[in-house]
Amino acid sequence: MSPTHFSISATFLIAMTGLVLCRTHLLSALLCLEMMMLSLYIGLSMWALQIHSTTPSLSPMVLLSFSACEASAGLALLVATARTHGSDRLQSFNLLRC
């Protein structure tokens, strides 16, 4: 495994570990999700460079645009929950009460 592949895999695993273990605030969960998406973007971009394709790959750009949409939706949810519940702590949310 090359150092590039190792660093991309380690970044993804660190973000996943952060998402699983540090679930106190919604903002930290959103940051971990964004870190996972960015590591996938870098991995897809590196893969497109390694196969020496003559045509540019659109998959990294599609993933980056989905990541931007996910980030904007997550921040909108963060603002909405902070306004209705008073904080962004995940323990204070009740999913059954809409």
C-alpha positions in Angstrom: 0.0 0.0 0.0 1.4 3.3 -1.0 1.7 6.2 1.5 -1.0 8.1 -0.5 -3.5 5.2 -0.2 -2.6 4.8 3.4 -3.2 8.5 4.2 -6.5 8.5 2.4 -7.7 5.4 4.1 -6.5 6.6 7.5 -8.4 9.9 7.0 -11.6 8.1 6.2 -11.2 5.7 9.1 -10.4 8.6 11.5 -13.5 10.4 10.4 -15.7 7.3 10.8 -14.2 6.7 14.2 -15.0 10.3 15.1 -18.5 9.9 13.9 -19.1 6.8 16.0 -17.4 7.8 19.2 -17.9 11.6 19.5 -21.7 11.9 19.0 -22.4 14.7 21.5 -23.1 17.6 19.1 -24.6 17.7 15.7 -21.9 20.0 14.4 -19.2 17.4 15.2 -21.2 14.7 13.4 -21.5 17.0 10.3 -17.8 17.8 10.3 -17.0 14.0 10.5 -19.3 13.4 7.5 -17.7 16.2 5.6 -14.2 14.8 6.3 -15.4 11.4 5.0 -16.7 13.0 1.8 -13.5 14.9 1.2 -11.4 11.8 1.7 -13.6 10.0 -0.8 -13.2 13.0 -3.2 -9.4 12.9 -2.9 -9.4 9.1 -3.4 -11.5 9.3 -6.5 -9.3 12.1 -7.9 -6.1 10.2 -7.2 -7.7 7.1 -8.9 -8.5 9.1 -12.0 -4.9 10.3 -12.1 -3.5 6.8 -11.6 -5.4 5.1 -14.5 -4.0 7.7 -16.9 -7.3 8.3 -18.5 -7.4 10.6 -21.6 -10.8 11.9 -20.7 -11.4 13.6 -17.4 -13.5 11.7 -14.9 -16.7 13.4 -13.8 -17.2 11.3 -10.7 -15.0 13.4 -8.4 -16.9 16.5 -9.5 -20.3 14.9 -9.0 -19.1 13.7 -5.5 -17.9 17.2 -4.6 -21.2 18.8 -5.7 -23.2 16.2 -3.6 -20.8 17.0 -0.7 -21.6 20.7 -1.0 -25.4 20.0 -1.1 -25.0 17.7 2.0 -23.1 20.4 3.8 -25.7 23.0 3.1 -28.6 20.7 4.1 -26.7 19.8 7.3 -26.1 23.4 8.2 -29.8 24.2 7.6 -30.7 21.3 9.9 -28.2 22.6 12.5 -29.8 26.1 12.4 -33.3 24.7 12.6 -32.6 22.4 15.5 -30.7 25.1 17.4 -33.7 27.4 17.0 -36.3 24.9 18.1 -34.4 22.9 20.7 -32.0 25.6 22.0 -28.8 23.6 21.4 -27.2 21.2 19.0 -26.7 18.3 21.4 -27.8 15.1 19.9 -29.1 13.7 23.3 -31.7 16.5 23.5 -33.4 15.5 20.2 -36.5 13.3 20.3 -37.2 11.9 16.8 -40.7 10.7 17.7 -41.8 14.3 18.4 -42.2 16.1 15.1 
